[in-house]
Amino acid sequence: MSTIHVLDDNTINKIAAGEVVERPASVIKELVENAIDAGATRIEVEIMAGGTSFMRVTDNGRGMSAEDARLAILRHATSKIKAVSDLNTIGTLGFRGEALPTIASVSRFSLLTRQEGEDLGTRVDICGGQEPDIREAGCSLGTTIKVEDLFFNTPARKKFLKTTHTEGGKINDFIVKLALSRPDIAFQFINNNKVSVVTPGNGNLFDAIRAIYGAKAADSLLALSLDGEEIHISGYITKPSMLKSSRAWQTYIVNSRIIQNRAIAKAIDNAYKSLIPKSGFPLAVVNIEVPQRTIDVNVHPQKSELKFEDESRVFKAVYKAVLDAIRPAADRALGEVAAVVEKPEHHYTMEPMRFVPATEPLSPVPSWPRREQAAAGGQELQPAGRPQTIYEAVHGSARPAMEFHEAQAALQQERRQEVARGASAPAAAAVQGEAGIQPQAKTAPQADSAAESCQEHGVLLENDGNIIPIGQVDLTYIIAQDAKGLYIIDQHAAHERILFDKFSAMAEGIPSQQLLVHQILSFDDSEAALIEENRDLFVSLGFHMEPSGEREFRLVEVPADVPVSEAEDIVREILTNLHEMHKTSAKEIRQACLATTACRAAIKAGEELSLRQMQIILDELAHTPFPYTCPHGRPTILKFSNDELAKMFKRTGFGF
């Protein structure tokens, strides 16, 4: 008996569904693209429970005859191509003929369609890939398709879906991108009986962007325009002062087809490289038109990617179009751009691998000597020239670095003096003003228990105060030493771990600080819905927001440890996390949001720290349960023991 056999059509359709129907958004994509190909000028999409229980797509396109409706539900039945040569000049969004039969194989499927001039339409019902029920029915012109109980007969596929809100957000994002690719079509998206997206359909891309993203985003748009021999680029991109937290706000359209392409994204990044911080992305709608013969749209089952004949030419064209758009805007709003790029309180001249030595471990690093010291010495030090050591800044001359035992004894003596005069709290407050670090005051029993916890988890300090900071490398890494070796600490990762553990310990909510001037934040519909659904979560994280208009919220309070300038970015990153999360517990959601808050609130690479600030970071890091990694798993500290240093310098086996 043969071991090889031909699969039945139902099994084949379910296998094909694994490629075409990944999630509810994949269903909406296929159905809406079919509606566009049918010449629709108005498309309405309605979903319930993220599309898992109900989806409906209604259009006013050409519709189908009864015969075409019977053929449309067969595999590889399509009106878009007739021969293999047609693949080279495909101008429609759909062409494989797999969408309807594969969707019908994993759902309860219903199709209702009528052509112009016919008195009655055709209704097709299919349940899980079984034999279709086809009959006449009354309906309006165009086509309406309903998909219910998606993956009801493939529970393993349904188990891997994310939360209903996340799946609904994916559909919302796709509708937004389709509306931007076809501003001549009026789109309406209804999510759980609430209208989320409405576009005018007047053919004006600017009006479509305003309807979707709001007036604030529309006011910062710059037009893109480039006309080459075989490539034409149009669209809009925002000014460098209007940034988003992720690339999800960027839409790339090639010959009316929405795609994902790294070359286009890289071209935009390179054009903006010197104008925006690393953590921001401009909102962009890039519409590219090229000859159909120069692209291959048949390289991806879901048609989300395509292959260019000459990708480098597309990269150069997009780069030039974006650069031409932002160059005059950068000249007109130089001050506005500088406010985005430069930090308001710090101005640094970054030098490669700059090392700040520590010849006096007991004093903060001054940018210039105090007035009384300058007057007493009768000299004025200039900031220009090579970086000065602390000893040179104070005494006007250089001397060798202190021995380790001298620095350790001096530091311990100063600590005893501070404890005696009860000055630990004012010292911590002074440090907080310099670096934004807020070490918590501990009672004696709490300190003892923290020390025991450090020893239990193998924390880097065996005896409190043994590690002495030496300086910084590249204003990013703290260099420290003790009697047993050398330490390199990532200042951002270390402070991130400190803040994360501090926030996590506050089970009842993070303390907030009220803003003297409230911030008005604008969001799209999906983000506004997320904020409403997770209001308690934001309050527990220290963010208090009040509705102040359509898709707008007033930020009233922010966490006490968060810089006000970082508050909006943190809120938007938290929304991104919530949008992308799988089904999970409230505790896991809070932990992920705490990690985001700690990351954005921590001191950054490039910030110069005084030795007192470095010492506080080391002390606080020593009293965390997991000091060796940040909340995202990156290392915080590297240790080189004396033996390891000896091996590196080939000193093993020598008596000198």
Secondary structure, 3 states (H helix, E strand, C coil): CCCCCCCCHHHHHHHHHHHHCCCHHHHHHHHHHHHHHCCCCEEEEEEEHHHCCEEEEEECCCCCCHHHHHHHCCCCCCCCCCCHHHHHHCCCCCCCCCHHHHHHHCCEEEEEEECCCCCCEEEEEEECCCCCEEEEECCCCEEEEEEECCCCCCHHHHHCCCCHHHHHHHHHHHHHHHHHHCCCCEEEEEECCEEEEECCCCCCHHHHHHHHHCHHHHHCEEEEEEECCCCEEEEEEECCCCEECCHHHEEEEECCEEECCHHHHHHHHHHHCCCCCCCCEECEEEEEECCHHHEECCCCCCCCCCEECCHHHHHHHHHHHHHHHHHHHHHHCHHHHHHHHCCCCCCCCCCCCCEECCCCCCCCCCCCCCHHHHHHHCCCCCCCCCCCCHHHHHHCCCCCCCCHHHHHHHHHHHHHHHHHHCCHHHHHHHHHHHHCCCCCCCCHHHHHHHHHHHHHCCCCCCCCCCCEEEEEECCCEEEEEECCEEEEEEHHHHHHHHHHHHHHCCCCCCCEEEEEEEEEEECCHHHHHHHHHCHHHHHHCCCEEEEEECCEEEEEEEECCCCHHHHHHHHHHHHHHHHHCCCCCHHHHHHHHHHHHHHHHCCCCCCCCCHHHHHHHHHHHHCCCCCCECCCCCECEEEEEHHHHHHHCCCCCCCC
